[in-house]
Amino acid sequence: MTRYAEVAAFTTLPGQGNRAGVVLDAGELTGGQMQRLAAFLEAPETVFVTRLSDGLGRVRYFTPTQEVDFCGHATVALGRVLAQAGRWRGEALELETLAGRIPLRLVLNAGGDECRVWMHQPAFETRAVRRDWHRELAEALGLSDRLLHRGLPLAAASTGLWSVFVPLLDASLLEGLEPDLPRIAELSRELGVVSVYAYAPVGVNRFAARDFAPLVGIPEDPVTGSAGGALLALLASEGRLPLRGNRASGLIYQGHALGTPGEIEVEVEVRGTRVEAVQVGGCAAVEREGVWPG
């Protein structure tokens, strides 16, 4: 019998944001059992804690179909569950993942009844996407390449998981996307990424987005923390965000097209064009708890 929680991440409202499964005491589960439980929950990702002591947690992440190296929204969900269960009160905590160690930071409101979880993302990486792929990506999203934003980067980037970021001229275009999911899965495989992430500016440092990851069993991810961090890091590295000293910050709005809006906060530390640190933050709400018989 394994206890689990279902959590709405990057929102304070149950039923909004991005749903994640959280299993705190998974040390006795095999990888096969974790995969079956993730499929049972049908959340985009489920995080399993296999060890937690002395400020270090060891975790694994599963989509309904496979294991992945890292997941931002499930990590925020995990932080919320740990805080609510009294197993984390803001002391130093790092998670050991397949993408490296992820330091967490807990920020409580004045009443102590609401928290924001911040993750220090894995190292930022980026690589160019050849011009001949641009039209392919636009058409896979159901658009003409004339609607791509020429002043924002179209590139692959990662802070734990690779996505290809496709800029659109206007946020209204996001609502009308007609993604060809089999083609997006094919392009993702060919480009060596997990997802195709369409984004558009809605302010100087605010962006709306949709993220399609059929290659890993997620037709559309409602709100994507790891990709949000990579997007803002990509923009900062190319001088597309305002700086205060050596820091840039921004907000990403995602999930509206699915009726589950969420909000991601990102802070990026840069030196020239070099990204030195990326932090992603958000709230979460526990929706329900249950027991899986195995």
SERO-4910 file (N, C-alpha, C, O; in steps of 0.05 Angstrom, whole numbers):
BEGIN
 pado doro    nc1    nc2    nc3   cac1   cac2   cac3    cc1    cc2    cc3    oc1    oc2    oc3
  Met    A     17    -24      0      0      0      0     18     25      0     34     29     18
  Thr    A     15     41    -20     32     65    -23     15     90    -23     -3     93    -39
  Arg    A     21    108     -5      6    133     -4     17    153    -25     41    154    -30
  Tyr    A     -1    168    -36      6    188    -56    -11    213    -52    -32    212    -40
  Ala    A     -1    235    -64    -17    260    -65    -18    269    -93      0    265   -109
  Glu    A    -41    282   -100    -44    295   -126    -44    325   -121    -60    334   -105
  Val    A    -27    339   -135    -22    367   -129    -24    384   -154    -15    376   -175
  Ala    A    -36    408   -151    -37    427   -172    -13    446   -169    -12    460   -149
  Ala    A      5    447   -188     29    463   -185     28    488   -202     14    489   -222
  Phe    A     42    509   -193     43    535   -205     16    549   -204      8    563   -222
  Thr    A      2    544   -182    -24    557   -176    -30    553   -147    -18    536   -134
  Thr    A    -48    570   -137    -58    565   -110    -86    553   -110    -98    548    -88
  Leu    A    -97    547   -133   -124    537   -136   -124    508   -145   -114    502   -167
  Pro    A   -136    490   -130   -140    462   -140   -154    462   -167   -173    478   -171
  Gly    A   -146    444   -185   -158    442   -211   -145    461   -231   -153    459   -255
  Gln    A   -127    478   -223   -113    496   -242    -84    488   -244    -76    467   -232
  Gly    A    -68    503   -259    -40    497   -261    -35    470   -274    -49    461   -292
  Asn    A    -14    456   -264     -6    430   -275     -7    409   -253      5    413   -232
  Arg    A    -20    387   -259    -24    366   -239      1    349   -238     13    341   -258
  Ala    A      9    342   -213     32    324   -209     24    304   -187     10    310   -169
  Gly    A     35    280   -190     33    260   -169     58    263   -151     80    268   -161
  Val    A     54    259   -125     77    260   -106     75    236    -88     55    231    -75
  Val    A     97    221    -87     99    197    -69    123    202    -51    146    202    -61
  Leu    A    119    206    -26    140    213     -7    157    189      1    181    192      5
  Asp    A    145    166      5    159    143     16    160    121     -5    145    101     -3
  Ala    A    178    124    -24    179    106    -47    204     88    -46    211     76    -66
  Gly    A    217     88    -24    242     73    -22    240     43    -28    260     31    -37
  Glu    A    217     32    -23    214      3    -28    202     -4    -55    199    -27    -62
  Leu    A    195     17    -71    184     12    -97    205      6   -118    226     19   -118
  Thr    A    199    -13   -136    217    -17   -159    210      4   -181    190     17   -179
  Gly    A    228      6   -200    223     24   -222    197     16   -237    182     34   -245
  Gly    A    192     -9   -240    168    -18   -253    143    -10   -238    123     -2   -250
  Gln    A    144    -12   -211    121     -4   -195    117     26   -197     94     36   -198
  Met    A    139     42   -197    136     71   -201    123     77   -227    105     95   -228
  Gln    A    131     63   -248    119     69   -274     89     62   -274     73     77   -286
  Arg    A     82     40   -262     53     33   -261     37     53   -245     14     59   -252
  Leu    A     48     62   -223     33     82   -207     31    108   -222     10    121   -221
  Ala    A     52    117   -236     50    141   -252     29    138   -274     14    157   -279
  Ala    A     27    115   -286      6    110   -306    -21    110   -294    -40    120   -306
  Phe    A    -24    100   -270    -49     99   -255    -59    128   -249    -82    134   -252
  Leu    A    -40    145   -241    -48    173   -234    -54    190   -258    -70    208   -257
  Glu    A    -41    183   -281    -45    197   -306    -39    227   -304    -49    243   -320
  Ala    A    -22    235   -285    -12    262   -284     11    265   -305     23    245   -311
  Pro    A     16    289   -315     38    291   -334     64    280   -322     79    267   -337
  Glu    A     70    285   -297     93    273   -283     85    266   -255     69    279   -242
  Thr    A     98    245   -244     97    238   -216    125    236   -205    143    224   -218
  Val    A    130    247   -182    156    247   -169    156    227   -146    137    227   -130
  Phe    A    176    211   -144    179    191   -124    204    197   -107    226    200   -117
  Val    A    200    199    -80    223    203    -62    232    176    -52    218    163    -37
  Thr    A    256    169    -59    267    143    -51    284    145    -26    291    125    -14
  Arg    A    292    170    -19    308    174      5    305    203     13    306    221     -4
  Leu    A    303    208     39    301    236     49    313    237     77    301    227     96
  Ser    A    337    249     80    349    252    106    372    271    104    385    274     83
  Asp    A    377    285    126    401    303    128    402    324    106    424    329     95
  Gly    A    379    335     98    379    356     78    382    347     50    387    363     32
  Leu    A    381    321     45    384    310     18    362    290     12    357    272     27
  Gly    A    349    295    -11    329    276    -20    337    264    -47    348    278    -64
  Arg    A    332    238    -50    337    225    -76    310    220    -89    292    208    -77
  Val    A    306    229   -114    280    228   -127    282    217   -155    303    218   -168
  Arg    A    260    207   -165    257    198   -192    231    209   -203    211    212   -188
  Tyr    A    230    215   -229    207    227   -242    197    208   -265    213    198   -280
  Phe    A    171    204   -266    159    188   -287    135    202   -300    119    213   -286
  Thr    A    134    202   -326    110    208   -341     92    183   -340    101    163   -330
  Pro    A     68    184   -351     53    159   -353     65    137   -369     57    114   -368
  Thr    A     86    144   -386     97    124   -404    127    118   -399    136     98   -408
  Gln    A    141    136   -386    170    132   -383    182    149   -362    170    169   -352
  Glu    A    207    142   -354    222    158   -334    235    181   -349    245    179   -371
  Val    A    236    205   -335    250    228   -346    270    238   -325    268    232   -302
  Asp    A    289    254   -334    311    263   -317    302    283   -296    312    282   -273
  Phe    A    283    300   -302    276    322   -284    248    332   -292    240    329   -315
  Cys    A    235    344   -273    209    357   -278    205    380   -258    205    376   -234
  Gly    A    202    404   -269    199    427   -252    173    428   -236    174    433   -212
  His    A    150    424   -249    125    427   -235    122    406   -213    110    411   -192
  Ala    A    132    381   -219    130    360   -198    148    367   -174    142    359   -152
  Thr    A    170    381   -179    188    388   -158    175    410   -140    177    408   -115
  Val    A    162    429   -152    146    449   -136    125    435   -120    121    441    -97
  Ala    A    111    416   -133     90    400   -119    102    385    -95     90    384    -74
  Leu    A    125    373    -99    138    358    -77    145    377    -54    140    370    -31
  Gly    A    155    400    -60    162    419    -38    137    427    -22    139    429      2
  Arg    A    115    430    -36     90    438    -22     80    415     -4     72    420     19
  Val    A     82    390    -14     73    367      2     92    363     27     82    358     49
  Leu    A    118    366     23    136    364     45    131    385     67    131    379     90
  Ala    A    126    410     58    120    431     77     94    426     92     92    430    116
  Gln    A     73    418     77     47    413     89     49    390    109     35    390    129
  Ala    A     65    370    103     68    347    121     87    352    145     91    335    161
  Gly    A     98    376    146    117    383    167    144    370    165    159    369    184
  Arg    A    151    361    141    176    347    137    197    366    124    220    358    119
  Trp    A    189    391    119    208    411    110    198    438    119    175    446    113
  Arg    A    215    452    134    207    478    146    224    501    135    225    522    147
  Gly    A    238    496    113    254    517    101    284    513    105    299    530     95
  Glu    A    292    492    119    321    487    121    332    480     94    318    473     75
  Ala    A    359    480     92    372    473     67    363    445     58    363    426     73
  Leu    A    356    443     32    347    418     21    356    416     -8    351    435    -23
  Glu    A    368    394    -15    375    389    -42    363    362    -52    360    343    -36
  Leu    A    355    361    -77    344    337    -89    365    326   -108    376    340   -125
  Glu    A    370    300   -105    388    287   -124    371    274   -146    355    257   -141
  Thr    A    375    284   -171    360    275   -194    379    265   -215    403    267   -213
  Leu    A    367    254   -236    383    245   -259    396    268   -274    415    265   -289
  Ala    A    385    293   -270    396    317   -282    416    331   -264    425    353   -271
  Gly    A    422    320   -241    440    333   -222    426    340   -196    402    334   -193
  Arg    A    440    354   -179    428    362   -153    413    389   -156    423    407   -169
  Ile    A    389    389   -144    372    413   -147    367    424   -119    352    413   -103
  Pro    A    380    447   -112    374    460    -86    346    472    -86    337    483   -107
  Leu    A    332    470    -64    305    481    -61    305    503    -40    321    502    -21
  Arg    A    287    522    -44    284    544    -24    254    547    -19    238    547    -38
  Leu    A    247    549      7    219    552     15    214    580     25    228    590     42
  Val    A    193    593     14    185    620     23    157    619     32    139    612     17
  Leu    A    152    624     58    125    624     70    114    652     71    129    672     74
  Asn    A     87    655     69     75    681     73     74    688    102     82    671    119
  Ala    A     65    712    109     66    721    136     50    703    155     58    699    178
  Gly    A     28    691    146     12    673    163     23    645    164     14    629    180
  Gly    A     42    639    146     54    612    146     36    591    134     43    567    135
  Asp    A     13    599    122     -5    579    111     -3    576     80    -17    560     69
  Glu    A     14    591     68     18    589     39     48    592     33     62    608     46
  Cys    A     58    576     15     86    576      9     92    578    -20     75    571    -37
  Arg    A    115    587    -26    126    587    -53    152    571    -53    169    576    -36
  Val    A    154    553    -72    177    536    -73    194    545    -96    185    548   -119
  Trp    A    220    550    -91    239    558   -111    259    535   -116    269    523    -97
  Met    A    265    530   -142    284    510   -149    308    523   -163    304    540   -181
  His    A    332    515   -156    356    523   -170    359    503   -193    366    479   -188
  Gln    A    355    511   -218    354    493   -240    382    482   -247    402    494   -240
  Pro    A    382    458   -260    408    449   -271    420    469   -291    407    488   -299
  Ala    A    445    465   -297    460    484   -314    446    489   -341    436    471   -354
  Phe    A    445    514   -349    433    522   -374    451    514   -398    475    519   -397
  Glu    A    438    502   -418    452    496   -443    434    504   -466    410    505   -463
  Thr    A    447    510   -488    431    518   -512    446    509   -537    470    505   -537
  Arg    A    431    505   -558    443    499   -584    424    510   -606    400    512   -603
  Ala    A    437    517   -628    422    529   -650    405    509   -664    410    485   -664
  Val    A    384    519   -677    366    503   -694    368    514   -722    363    538   -726
  Arg    A    377    498   -741    381    507   -768    356    520   -780    334    513   -773
  Arg    A    361    540   -797    339    555   -809    319    538   -824    295    543   -824
  Asp    A    328    516   -836    310    499   -851    290    484   -833    271    473   -843
  Trp    A    295    483   -807    276    471   -788    253    490   -781    233    481   -771
  His    A    257    516   -784    238    535   -774    210    531   -787    190    531   -773
  Arg    A    209    528   -813    184    524   -826    171    498   -817    147    497   -813
  Glu    A    187    477   -815    177    451   -805    164    454   -778    142    443   -774
  Leu    A    176    468   -760    165    471   -733    140    488   -734    120    481   -720
  Ala    A    140    510   -749    116    526   -751     92    510   -762     70    511   -752
  Glu    A     97    495   -783     76    479   -796     66    457   -777     42    450   -777
  Ala    A     84    445   -761     75    425   -742     57    437   -721     41    422   -709
  Leu    A     60    463   -715     42    476   -697     17    486   -710     -1    497   -696
  Gly    A     15    483   -736     -9    492   -750     -8    521   -760    -28    534   -763
  Leu    A     17    531   -764     21    559   -771     38    562   -796     52    544   -803
  Ser    A     36    585   -808     55    593   -829     80    604   -815     78    616   -794
  Asp    A    103    599   -827    128    610   -814    129    640   -816    146    652   -803
  Arg    A    111    653   -830    110    682   -830    100    693   -804    104    717   -798
  Leu    A     88    676   -787     79    685   -761     99    680   -739     93    684   -715
  Leu    A    123    672   -746    144    669   -726    156    697   -720    158    714   -738
  His    A    163    701   -695    175    727   -686    204    727   -693    220    711   -683
  Arg    A    212    745   -711    240    746   -720    259    759   -700    283    756   -703
  Gly    A    248    773   -680    265    786   -661    270    771   -636    285    780   -618
  Leu    A    259    747   -634    263    730   -610    276    703   -619    272    695   -642
  Pro    A    290    690   -601    305    666   -610    288    642   -614    270    636   -599
  Leu    A    294    628   -636    283    601   -641    308    583   -638    325    582   -655
  Ala    A    308    568   -616    331    552   -609    323    530   -590    301    530   -579
  Ala    A    341    510   -587    337    490   -567    352    498   -542    373    510   -543
  Ala    A    341    492   -519    353    499   -493    344    480   -472    324    466   -474
  Ser    A    360    479   -450    354    461   -428    363    473   -402    385    485   -400
  Thr    A    347    469   -381    356    471   -353    347    445   -339    335    446   -318
  Gly    A    354    423   -352    346    397   -341    334    379   -362    340    355   -363
  Leu    A    317    390   -379    304    376   -401    306    394   -426    301    419   -424
  Trp    A    312    382   -449    314    398   -474    287    403   -486    270    385   -488
  Ser    A    282    428   -494    259    435   -510    269    453   -533    290    465   -532
  Val    A    253    454   -554    258    474   -575    238    496   -573    213    491   -572
  Phe    A    247    521   -572    230    544   -566    224    559   -592    242    567   -607
  Val    A    198    562   -597    188    573   -622    173    599   -616    152    598   -605
  Pro    A    185    622   -624    172    647   -617    150    655   -638    155    653   -662
  Leu    A    128    664   -628    106    673   -645    102    703   -642    110    715   -622
  Leu    A     90    715   -663     88    744   -664     70    755   -642     74    777   -631
  Asp    A     49    740   -635     28    750   -616     17    728   -600     14    705   -609
  Ala    A     10    734   -575      0    713   -557    -27    702   -566    -34    679   -560
  Ser    A    -42    718   -582    -68    708   -592    -65    684   -610    -83    668   -613
  Leu    A    -41    681   -623    -36    659   -640    -35    632   -625    -41    611   -636
  Leu    A    -28    634   -600    -25    609   -583    -52    596   -581    -54    571   -582
  Glu    A    -74    611   -578   -100    599   -574   -109    583   -598   -124    564   -596
  Gly    A   -100    592   -622   -110    579   -646    -91    558   -658    -95    549   -680
  Leu    A    -72    550   -643    -53    529   -653    -68    503   -658    -86    495   -643
  Glu    A    -61    490   -679    -72    463   -686    -49    444   -689    -41    437   -712
  Pro    A    -37    435   -667    -13    419   -668    -17    392   -681    -36    378   -676
  Asp    A      2    385   -698      3    358   -710     21    341   -692     45    341   -695
  Leu    A      9    328   -672     24    315   -651     43    293   -662     66    291   -652
  Pro    A     35    276   -681     54    257   -691     78    270   -704    101    261   -701
  Arg    A     74    292   -718     96    307   -730    114    320   -709    138    321   -711
  Ile    A    101    331   -688    116    343   -666    133    322   -652    157    327   -646
  Ala    A    123    298   -648    138    277   -636    162    270   -654    184    265   -644
  Glu    A    158    268   -680    179    262   -699    201    284   -699    224    278   -698
  Leu    A    192    309   -699    211    331   -699    227    331   -672    251    337   -672
  Ser    A    213    326   -650    226    325   -624    248    304   -624    270    309   -614
  Arg    A    242    281   -635    262    259   -636    286    268   -654    309    263   -646
  Glu    A    280    280   -677    302    287   -695    319    310   -683    343    311   -688
  Leu    A    307    328   -668    322    350   -656    334    344   -629    349    360   -618
  Gly    A    328    320   -618    339    312   -593    328    328   -569    342    335   -551
  Val    A    301    334   -570    288    349   -549    264    333   -538    255    314   -551
  Val    A    254    341   -515    231    329   -503    205    341   -514    185    327   -517
  Ser    A    206    367   -520    181    381   -527    186    404   -547    209    413   -550
  Val    A    164    413   -559    164    437   -576    147    457   -560    124    453   -555
  Tyr    A    160    480   -554    149    500   -536    145    526   -551    164    539   -559
  Ala    A    119    533   -556    112    557   -570    108    579   -549     96    575   -528
  Tyr    A    119    603   -555    117    625   -536    114    652   -551    121    654   -574
  Ala    A    103    671   -537     98    698   -548     99    719   -526     91    713   -503
  Pro    A    109    743   -532    111    763   -511     84    776   -505     67    779   -522
  Val    A     80    781   -479     56    796   -470     64    821   -454     47    835   -443
  Gly    A     90    826   -452    101    848   -438    131    848   -440    142    831   -455
  Val    A    145    867   -427    174    868   -429    187    843   -420    206    833   -433
  Asn    A    178    832   -398    190    807   -387    168    787   -380    171    771   -361
  Arg    A    146    787   -395    124    768   -391    117    754   -417    117    767   -438
  Phe    A    112    729   -414    108    713   -438     85    693   -434     81    683   -411
  Ala    A     70    687   -455     50    666   -454     62    643   -470     78    647   -488
  Ala    A     53    618   -463     66    595   -476     48    571   -476     28    569   -461
  Arg    A     54    552   -495     42    525   -495     65    506   -501     83    512   -517
  Asp    A     63    482   -489     85    463   -491     75    436   -499     57    424   -485
  Phe    A     85    425   -521     75    399   -532     97    378   -530    119    382   -540
  Ala    A     91    356   -516    112    335   -511    101    307   -517    103    290   -500
  Pro    A     90    303   -541     79    276   -546    101    254   -547     94    231   -543
  Leu    A    126    262   -551    147    242   -552    149    227   -525    157    203   -525
  Val    A    142    240   -503    144    227   -477    116    222   -465    113    219   -441
  Gly    A     96    220   -482     69    213   -474     53    236   -463     32    231   -450
  Ile    A     60    261   -468     45    284   -458     37    301   -482     53    317   -492
  Pro    A     13    298   -492      4    314   -515      9    344   -511     21    357   -529
  Glu    A      0    355   -489      6    382   -481     10    384   -451     -7    376   -436
  Asp    A     32    395   -443     38    399   -415     26    425   -406     32    446   -418
  Pro    A      9    425   -385     -5    450   -379     13    473   -370     11    495   -381
  Val    A     31    468   -351     49    489   -342     76    476   -336     78    457   -320
  Thr    A     97    486   -349    123    471   -350    145    487   -337    156    505   -349
  Gly    A    152    479   -312    172    494   -298    200    493   -310    213    514   -313
  Ser    A    210    469   -317    237    467   -327    240    482   -354    260    496   -358
  Ala    A    220    480   -371    221    495   -397    219    525   -392    231    541   -407
  Gly    A    203    533   -372    201    561   -366    228    573   -358    235    595   -366
  Gly    A    242    558   -342    269    567   -334    288    569   -358    303    588   -360
  Ala    A    286    549   -375    304    549   -399    297    572   -418    315    584   -429
  Leu    A    271    578   -421    263    600   -438    274    627   -428    286    642   -444
  Leu    A    270    633   -403    280    659   -393    310    660   -393    321    682   -398
  Ala    A    323    638   -388    353    637   -390    361    642   -419    381    657   -424
  Leu    A    348    630   -438    354    634   -467    351    664   -474    368    675   -487
  Leu    A    329    676   -466    324    704   -472    345    722   -459    354    741   -471
  Ala    A    351    716   -434    371    732   -420    399    730   -433    413    749   -435
  Ser    A    406    705   -442    432    701   -454    434    716   -481    457    723   -489
  Glu    A    412    723   -493    412    737   -518    405    767   -515    400    780   -535
  Gly    A    405    776   -490    400    804   -485    371    813   -490    367    837   -496
  Arg    A    352    795   -487    324    801   -493    308    808   -468    284    812   -470
  Leu    A    321    809   -445    307    815   -420    321    839   -406    346    841   -408
  Pro    A    306    857   -393    319    878   -378    334    867   -354    325    848   -342
  Leu    A    356    880   -348    373    872   -326    373    892   -303    371    916   -308
  Arg    A    374    882   -279    380    898   -255    406    888   -244    407    866   -232
  Gly    A    427    902   -249    453    891   -242    459    868   -261    460    871   -285
  Asn    A    463    845   -249    468    821   -265    445    801   -264    448    777   -268
  Arg    A    421    811   -257    397    794   -255    375    802   -273    369    826   -277
  Ala    A    361    782   -284    337    786   -300    315    769   -287    321    748   -275
  Ser    A    291    778   -290    268    763   -279    245    765   -298    244    783   -315
  Gly    A    226    746   -295    203    747   -313    181    728   -304    185    712   -285
  Leu    A    158    729   -318    136    712   -312    127    698   -338    129    709   -360
  Ile    A    118    673   -335    107    658   -357     79    649   -350     75    638   -328
  Tyr    A     60    654   -368     33    646   -364     28    622   -383     33    624   -407
  Gln    A     18    600   -372     14    576   -388    -10    562   -377    -18    565   -354
  Gly    A    -22    545   -394    -45    529   -386    -72    541   -393    -92    527   -389
  His    A    -73    566   -402    -99    578   -408   -114    564   -430   -138    562   -429
  Ala    A   -100    554   -450   -113    540   -472   -126    515   -463   -145    505   -476
  Leu    A   -117    503   -441   -129    479   -430   -148    484   -408   -160    465   -397
  Gly    A   -153    509   -401   -171    516   -379   -159    512   -352   -173    511   -332
  Thr    A   -132    509   -351   -118    505   -325    -95    525   -322    -72    517   -323
  Pro    A   -101    551   -320    -80    571   -321    -61    568   -297    -69    562   -274
  Gly    A    -36    574   -302    -15    574   -281      5    596   -287      5    607   -309
  Glu    A     22    601   -267     41    623   -269     68    614   -258     70    604   -236
  Ile    A     89    618   -274    116    611   -267    133    636   -263    133    653   -281
  Glu    A    147    638   -241    166    659   -237    194    649   -242    201    627   -235
  Val    A    210    666   -255    238    658   -262    257    680   -255    251    704   -261
  Glu    A    279    674   -243    301    692   -239    327    681   -251    333    657   -247
  Val    A    341    698   -266    365    689   -281    388    707   -273    386    732   -273
  Glu    A    411    695   -266    435    710   -261    453    707   -285    459    685   -294
  Val    A    462    730   -296    478    730   -320    503    747   -317    504    766   -302
  Arg    A    524    739   -331    549    754   -333    554    757   -363    564    739   -376
  Gly    A    549    781   -374    551    785   -402    529    768   -416    506    773   -412
  Thr    A    538    749   -432    519    731   -445    518    704   -432    505    686   -441
  Arg    A    533    701   -410    535    675   -397    514    673   -375    513    690   -357
  Val    A    498    652   -375    478    647   -354    492    631   -332    502    609   -337
  Glu    A    493    643   -308    506    630   -286    487    615   -267    496    596   -253
  Ala    A    462    623   -266    443    610   -248    415    616   -257    409    638   -267
  Val    A    397    596   -254    369    599   -261    353    588   -238    357    565   -229
  Gln    A    334    604   -228    316    595   -207    287    598   -217    279    618   -229
  Val    A    271    577   -212    243    577   -219    226    574   -194    232    557   -177
  Gly    A    205    590   -191    189    589   -167    159    588   -174    150    597   -195
  Gly    A    144    577   -155    116    576   -158    102    565   -133    114    553   -115
  Cys    A     76    569   -132     59    558   -111     48    531   -119     51    522   -142
  Ala    A     34    518   -101     21    493   -107     -1    488    -86      0    499    -64
  Ala    A    -21    472    -94    -43    465    -77    -48    435    -78    -50    424    -99
  Val    A    -50    423    -54    -55    394    -53    -85    390    -59   -102    401    -46
  Glu    A    -91    374    -79   -119    369    -87   -131    345    -73   -154    347    -64
  Arg    A   -116    323    -71   -127    299    -58   -104    281    -51    -82    283    -61
  Glu    A   -110    262    -33    -91    242    -25   -105    214    -28   -129    212    -26
  Gly    A    -88    194    -32    -99    168    -35    -79    146    -30    -56    152    -23
  Val    A    -87    121    -32    -70     98    -28    -72     80    -52    -94     73    -62
  Trp    A    -48     73    -63    -47     55    -86    -41     27    -76    -21     23    -62
  Pro    A    -57      8    -82    -53    -20    -71    -30    -34    -84    -21    -55    -73
  Gly    A    -20    -25   -107      3    -38   -119     -4    -60   -138     13    -72   -150
***
